[in-house]
Each structure stands twice: as structure tokens, then as C-alpha cells.
Amino acid sequence: MDQRTPGDVPEETGAAGPGPAGAARRDPAEAEREAQERIAAFMAAADAPDDGVDPVSDTTTEEDEHAAGLRALLGSALFTGPDPDVAEEVLHEEEAEPSDAQKHAVAVAHAQAEEQVRGIYLDILARAPEHDVQPSLQRVADVLELLGDPHRAYPVIHLTGTNGKTSTARMIERLLREKGLRTGRFTSPHLHSVRERIALDGAPISPEAFVATWEDVKPYIEMVDARSQADGGPRLSFFEVFTVMAYAAFADAPVDVAVVEVGMGGRWDATNVADGTVEVLTRIDRDHERWLGHTLEEIAGEKVGIITDRSTVLSAAQQEEVESVIMSAAAQHGARLLRDGQDLAVVDRQLGVGGQLLTLSTPAGVYQDVFLPLHGEHQAHNALLALAAVETFFGGAALDGGVVEQGFAGVDSPGRLELVRRSPTVLVDAAHNPAGIDALRAAIEEAFPFSHLVGVVGVMADKDAEGILAGLEPLLAEIVVTRATTDRAMDVEELAEIAADVFGEERVHVAERLDDAIDKAATLAEADPEEVVTSTGILVAGSVILAAEARALMGRKTA
């Protein structure tokens, strides 16, 4: 590239910049020294006494030397900067890919951080389990106060319900990111890594940030633990610790908004130390009766505990006894209530390749041809709640159509009617109560034309196994009962006895290990050579842990 010095001074062989094409590249430092020597010589000559030289000739000589010195100065690196060729090489070095040694060092540091995460997780796991809810928010509030109340540094969209919380939270968070906000998301349980529970901008918190957050909060947790135990109380539970970590990590990021899912219930859930700007109630059904109550009214009464004064509440279509509890709680708090089926509606729903095409109506407007890459009517209604929640968060105005289109198109929900293998077809779903199974069955019957579907089912010992199996019976040709690798899992033989009562003994098979169960199911699904390959399949369902283990066996180890 042709370059000229300032003032278009012609290039000289000794100038620091590039010379004519093909000229050798000069060292900028050498060129600078040469320029300084020429200037020094010129100055020395100018100071020399007059030796009788003709004044006219002397003036001419001085002008020539002055011009030469000036040209050298202007051509030096003092004015032109470093040799462009050298600068380009340096720039390319800075933009170059990291060396193998650098990559190795990063990988080692990352692996060390992951190992620290596992150690921290095991330490926290030794605390009271997350489903052991203590009727107090004081311990969490005390730790957060010592930390400077990080949960008050950003607005919170708070979700509760029995089923659909995580999918709805992911949809809300995706729409917020499409609007350009930095987001935090707290959901549970996790599928593969405990880091999934705390997500920043849609991705699990990094191992390094997880470790740093734990190191920040640990001294204050231990302080409150000691104080509580001195008064005869318990230490913070597993879930309480993670709630503290999530709120602290979100403030440290910092995020513009946090999307927070309760662990269980609402009133005494650890997340309820934060006041929601918007509260979302997904479908409420029977689950966790031991802790939340044995009637729908009791369960709903616990869940509406997240409603705060003068907030906006968005509710899924609920059974009559649940709806009355919600309406009463909203009125008590002076909250605005928007209900699916009353103020919100799924106007139209068409099956599409890989999902469904929706028309959604909210108080702000109607959104047509919205593609959602998830199956099932229940997911359409989750999308409706998510859309209305984000509208409400931004003041109630309609969202830009492009934001809605791109936001929903980028949604995923791992472990929720997820296709994890195509030959044979293997679906995984985390449904673990009768209501979730009913929604799952309807979605499969609508979107997948199976002629022979084999179930691989394992449930937790505290769940309604008979209700789960009864919901699956019309869908499955045969069932292989198994168990997840957790002490909470129901014994395989016990589950097989219940399954035999529901399905009949001839349709029930047993495999203690999940991998053996999936192999057995594949053999059963493909046993009839007359069947079209695409019309047979395997469904893994019954618990979140079982879904996670099935995903891992199929090579899906992140969520």
C-alpha cells in the first residue's frame, strides 16, 4: 500500500516508512537514530563560526541541510509510527488463536473449577434436603441482609405452580433476552449439573463464578447457621443455600431482571424473601401433599403465598376450587389478576414440523403465527403466560412482533417431551405426577403417530405410582419398569406389582438398571418386522432423575 509522509514529502531510501515496491524493510529504531544524527549534524553546522563562505552560498547550503533534516524527521517513526508491516504482524499475533499451551492451561483451570463445584455440591448436599421445607424465611433473610440484600438489586418475576414452571420460566427468560436485557434464572431441580439451577443470560453459571459465589456467601451462611443452632434451630437447608447463592450471583453479574421459580409451594419457599414485580401461577394440581396439604385448596393456599401487594398476577386456567383461592388472595393484596381463559387466550394452535404454530391473545394485542418448538397444548398455554408476563414487566404494552417471533423460536426445555434419539425414536419427559402424565399423553397422541410405543418408567417412592401408571396405560403397548440411581426411587419389584395391576402381567417387563431397560424396550419396540420403523418408539418418564439419566445415556449431558 502506497503511503506518504505528512505534507506529501517524497520518500527517501533512509525513511522509516515503506519505500518503493520491493524495497527492504528498515528497522524503525534505526531510522529514528539516523534522523536524530542528521538533525544533530544540521544543528552543529548551524552553530559553526562563519569561515568566509559566500553568504549566498552559505544560505543555500543551510536551506538544503534544513530540508534534508526535516525530511528525515518527518519520515522517522516519531511521526509515521511503527513500520506498518511490523504493526500488522503484531495485530495478527493478538488476533491469533490461543496456542495449544494456552488452551491446555484454560482446560486445566476449568476442570479444576468443575472439581471444586462437585466438592461444594457434596458439602451442601449434606444439609437438609430441598423438599424439607421449614416454615420460616428468617435464615435466608438473615444471610441476605449480611450480604447487603442482593435480592433487592433487580426486579424479580416469580413463578409457582405444580407443573410447567421451568418451561414457562425459560420462555419468559428467552423473551427478556430478546428484548436486550441481561437475565438471571433460578430453577430446580437440575438435570446434569447443579450449575443449571443458576443461569446467567440463558446459560448455566460458569464453574469459576459458581466457586466464587460460594466463597463469597459461605462465611455468612456459617454465621447464620451457628446463630440458628444456638437457638435450637436448624442450619440452612440445601435449597436455602442455593437460593442465597442465586440471589448473590445475580447481583454480582449484575442482571437487569431475575426469573425465579419456587422450589416447592410458595409461602415458606426460600425464594419468597424477594418481592415479585410480576407473579406467575402455572397449573396447580396435587403433588407434594405431605408438605403442602391434601386438598387442592390447601395446596393453592400455599402457592398464592408469593403474591405481593399491588403486583400483577398471571394465572393458568385452574380448577374451580383453586381459582377461588387465587382470586381471594389477589384481592387481599390489591393485585391485578389476569387469567388464561378470561383475559388471555390461545386463540389457535396448529401442528408444525418440530413444534406448533400459535395465535395468542393478551390485553395488549393478538400475536399470530408464533412458532413454538415444543409439543403439547400445555406448552402453548405456558407460552401464553410467558408472553403476558413479559408484557406486564414492560408496562403492559404489546411486544414487538420480531421479539416474540425470535424469542419463542429460540426456546428449548430439556427433559420435557424431548426427542433424544431417532432410531429407534426415544422420547424423554420429566413428568412425575398424574397431571403431568395426562398432559404428556395428550401431547404424544397429538404429535407422534406411534403404533407401538414402549414405556420405560421409574418413579420416586413418595409419588402416586398408581396414578402415573394409570395415565400412561392407554398410551403404551408395553412397559419396562426400572429405577433411577437414587435412594428415593421406588423398588423395582414393588413398582412392577402396581404395573401388573394396571397393565396386566403380560405387558409388564422388569429391568433393574436403566440402560438395560432401554435396551429391552428397543427390542420390544422393534420386535414386529411388519411395523414401519418410524411408528415405533420408546418413552422414558416418571421422574426428573430418570429423565436426566436417560438423556445422559443418549449423549445429552448439558441442559
TAQUI-V16565 format. One record per backbone hydrogen bond with DSSP energy under -1.0 kcal/mol. NH is the residue of the N-H (numbers start at 0). CO is the residue of the C=O. Records with the same first field share a line. If there is no record, write none. Layout:
BEGIN
NH=CO / CO
END
This chain:
BEGIN
7=4
14=11
15=74
22=19
30=26
31=27
32=28
33=29
34=30
35=31
36=32
37=33
38=34
39=35
40=36
41=37
42=38
43=39
44=40
45=41
46=42
57=53
58=54
59=55
60=56
61=57
62=58
63=59
64=60
65=61
66=62
67=63
68=64
69=65
70=66
71=67
72=68
73=69
74=70
75=72
78=75
79=75
80=76
86=82
87=83
88=84
89=85
90=86
91=87
92=88
93=89
94=90
102=98
103=99
104=100
105=101
106=102
107=103
108=104
109=105
110=106
111=107
112=108
113=109
114=110
115=111
116=112
117=113
118=114
119=115
120=116
121=117
122=118
123=119
124=120
126=123
131=128
132=130
135=133
140=136
141=137
142=138
143=139
144=140
145=141
146=142
147=144
148=143
151=148
152=149
156=257
157=277
158=259
159=279
161=282
162=282
167=163
168=164
169=165
170=166
171=167
172=168
173=169
174=170
175=171
176=172
177=173
178=174
179=176
180=175
183=256
184=198
185=258
186=196
195=192
196=193
198=184
199=202
200=182
202=199
204=194 / 197
209=205
210=206
211=207
212=208
213=209
214=210
215=211
216=212
217=213
220=216
221=217
222=218
223=219
224=220
225=221
226=222
227=223
228=224
229=225
230=226
231=228
232=227
237=127
240=236
241=237
242=238
243=239
244=240
245=241
246=242
247=243
248=244
249=245
250=246
251=247
252=248
254=249
255=181
256=181
257=154
258=183
259=156
260=185
261=158
266=301
271=268
272=269
273=270
276=155
277=155
278=311
279=157
280=313
281=159
290=287
291=287
292=288
298=294
299=295
300=296
301=297
302=298
303=299
304=301
305=302
306=303
309=332
310=307
312=335
313=278
314=337
315=280
322=318
323=319
325=321
326=322
327=323
328=324
329=325
330=326
331=327
332=328
334=329
335=310
337=312
339=314
340=343
341=338
342=338
343=338
344=360
346=358
347=358
349=356
351=354
354=351
355=371
356=349
357=369
358=347
359=366
360=344
361=364
364=361
366=359
369=357
371=355
373=371
379=375
380=376
381=377
382=378
383=379
384=380
385=381
386=382
387=383
388=384
389=385
390=386
391=387
392=388
393=389
394=391
395=390
403=399
404=400
405=401
406=402
407=403
408=404
409=405
410=407
415=412
417=427
419=425
420=425
425=420
426=537
427=417
428=539
429=414
436=432
437=433
438=434
439=435
440=436
441=437
442=438
443=439
444=440
445=441
446=442
447=443
449=447
450=534
451=534
453=536
454=477
455=538
456=479
457=540
460=487
462=459
464=462
467=463
468=464
469=465
470=466
471=467
472=468
474=471
475=471
476=452
478=506
479=454
480=508
481=456
485=483
488=485
489=458
494=490
495=491
496=492
497=493
498=494
499=495
500=496
501=497
502=498
503=499
506=503
507=504
508=478
510=480
516=512
517=513
518=514
519=515
520=516
521=517
522=518
523=519
524=520
525=521
526=523
530=527
534=531
535=532
536=451
537=424
538=453
539=426
540=455
541=430
546=542
547=543
548=544
549=545
550=546
551=547
552=548
553=549
554=551
555=550
END
